[in-house]
Amino acid sequence: MSVTKGEQIRANLSTGSILDTMSAPAVSAPLARVPNALTILRLGLIPVFIALLIPAEGGKSWAAAIVFGVAGVTDQIDGWLARRWRVESDFGRVADPLADRLMIDAAVILLVLVHDRLPWIALALIIARDALLISGYKLVMPQGYELNVNFLGKAATWLLYASLAFIMVTDEGTSWPLWIFWTGVVLALAAGALYLRSAWQVMRR
């Protein structure tokens, strides 16, 4: 069956409309800003968290843990909303993981250096992992490649948020939050290795 030129044009326009609809935001402009606003809020909570945890006796502070927990919750919400509402942005792709890294790093640094609730090796591993991720990102960014977050990375972030919050509300010497923390560290290192492998494969192309 032959197709006339007019029918072909109408089909192309229809296809284009469908694609535009699929890529267009699913919410109004004000709501589309909510995921990035939550990311900015998480960045803003970092100095508040630091101010609460530093003076805490023995590194135990419900206030600091609550602020830290709120940051962890916003991490889950902003990414979920951005995907559901189809409002992912370049800002969110960079700022969202950066906010997580800064918040978690701040907690580890303070619990190691100020309160001695974590061993030095914990700080060394977390900082080394973040440094490697930044290096890998810088290698592939000029080529337009994005290091998308994998499941291991997400699981590691969840466990690190949870374990560090538990450490802040339990007495020194409580072991079970540390088991969760080290599980998160292992997953974080595994996720980092996968990111670096992806970066290496991109560089070899």
C-alpha positions in Angstrom: 0.0 0.0 0.0 1.5 3.3 -1.1 1.8 6.3 1.3 1.2 9.8 0.1 3.6 12.5 0.8 1.0 14.3 3.0 0.4 11.1 5.0 4.1 10.7 5.6 4.5 14.3 6.8 1.5 13.9 9.2 3.1 10.6 10.5 6.4 12.4 11.1 4.7 15.2 12.9 2.8 12.8 15.0 6.0 10.9 15.9 7.7 14.1 16.8 4.8 15.1 19.0 5.0 11.8 20.8 8.8 12.2 21.4 8.3 15.7 22.6 5.6 14.6 25.0 7.9 11.8 26.3 10.8 14.2 27.0 8.8 17.1 28.2 8.5 17.7 32.0 5.4 16.0 33.5 4.8 18.9 36.0 4.5 22.6 36.0 7.6 24.9 36.1 7.4 25.6 39.8 7.3 21.9 40.7 10.0 21.1 38.2 12.4 23.2 40.4 11.7 21.1 43.5 14.4 18.4 43.0 17.1 21.0 42.5 15.7 22.9 45.5 16.1 19.8 47.7 19.6 19.3 46.5 20.4 23.0 47.4 18.8 22.4 50.8 21.0 19.4 51.4 24.1 21.5 50.6 22.8 24.2 53.0 22.4 21.6 55.8 26.1 20.7 55.7 27.3 23.7 57.8 24.3 23.3 60.2 25.2 19.7 60.7 28.9 20.5 61.3 27.9 23.2 63.9 25.7 20.7 65.7 28.2 17.8 65.7 31.4 19.5 66.7 30.4 20.4 70.2 28.5 17.1 70.8 30.0 15.2 73.7 31.4 11.9 72.5 30.1 12.6 69.1 26.5 11.8 70.3 23.9 14.3 69.1 20.3 13.6 68.2 20.1 17.1 66.6 23.0 16.4 64.3 21.7 12.9 63.5 18.3 14.3 62.6 19.8 16.9 60.3 22.0 14.2 58.8 19.0 12.0 58.4 17.0 14.7 56.7 19.8 15.1 54.2 19.7 11.4 53.5 16.0 11.5 52.9 16.2 14.4 50.5 18.9 12.5 48.6 16.3 9.8 47.9 13.4 12.2 47.2 15.1 14.6 44.8 16.4 11.9 42.4 13.1 10.0 42.5 11.1 13.2 41.7 13.5 14.2 39.0 13.1 10.9 37.2 9.4 10.6 37.8 8.7 14.2 36.6 11.2 14.0 33.8 13.1 17.1 35.0 16.6 15.8 35.2 19.1 18.6 34.8 22.8 19.1 34.3 22.9 20.9 37.7 21.2 18.0 39.4 23.5 15.4 37.9 26.6 17.1 39.4 25.2 18.8 42.5 23.2 15.8 43.8 26.1 13.3 44.2 28.4 16.2 45.3 26.0 17.1 48.1 26.1 13.5 49.3 29.8 13.3 49.2 30.3 16.5 51.1 27.8 15.6 53.8 29.1 12.0 54.3 32.7 13.2 54.2 31.9 15.9 56.8 30.4 13.3 59.1 33.4 10.9 58.7 35.9 13.7 59.2 34.3 14.9 62.4 33.7 11.4 63.8 37.4 10.6 63.2 39.3 13.8 64.0 37.0 15.4 66.6 35.3 12.6 68.4 37.4 9.5 67.7 34.3 7.4 67.0 35.7 6.0 63.7 39.3 4.8 62.9 41.6 6.7 60.6 41.3 4.0 58.0 37.7 4.9 57.5 38.6 8.5 56.6 41.4 7.3 54.3 39.1 4.9 52.4 36.3 7.4 52.0 38.5 10.3 50.9 40.5 8.0 48.5 37.3 6.7 47.0 35.9 10.2 46.4 39.2 11.4 44.9 39.2 8.5 42.5 35.7 9.2 41.4 36.5 12.9 40.8 39.5 11.9 38.8 37.5 9.4 36.7 34.8 12.0 36.1 37.3 14.6 34.9 38.7 12.0 32.5 35.4 11.2 30.8 33.6 14.5 31.1 35.4 16.2 28.1 34.2 13.3 26.0 30.6 13.9 26.9 30.2 10.6 28.8 28.2 10.5 32.0 29.1 8.2 34.9 25.6 7.2 35.9 25.0 6.1 39.5 24.8 2.3 39.7 22.9 0.2 42.2 26.0 -0.5 44.3 26.6 3.2 44.6 23.0 3.9 45.7 23.1 1.1 48.3 26.4 2.3 49.6 25.1 5.8 50.1 22.0 4.5 51.9 24.1 2.4 54.3 26.6 5.2 55.0 23.8 7.7 55.8 22.1 5.2 58.0 25.2 3.9 59.8 26.6 7.4 60.5 23.3 8.6 61.9 23.2 5.5 64.1 26.7 6.2 65.4 25.6 9.7 66.3 22.8 8.5 68.5 24.5 5.5 70.2 27.0 5.3 73.0 30.7 5.0 72.2 31.7 1.3 71.8 28.4 0.3 70.2 29.4 -2.1 67.5 26.4 -2.8 65.3 26.4 0.7 63.6 30.0 0.1 62.7 29.1 -3.2 60.9 26.6 -1.3 58.8 29.2 1.4 58.2 31.9 -1.0 57.0 29.4 -2.8 54.7 28.6 0.6 53.2 32.3 1.3 52.7 32.9 -2.0 51.0 30.0 -1.3 48.6 31.2 2.2 48.0 34.6 0.9 47.0 33.1 -1.7 44.7 30.9 1.0 43.1 34.0 3.2 42.7 35.8 0.4 41.0 32.9 0.0 38.5 32.9 3.7 37.8 36.6 3.7 37.1 36.3 0.7 34.8 33.6 2.5 32.9 35.9 5.6 32.7 38.8 3.4 31.5 36.7 1.8 28.8 35.6 5.3 27.5 39.2 6.4 27.4 40.3 3.4 25.4 37.7 4.1 22.6 
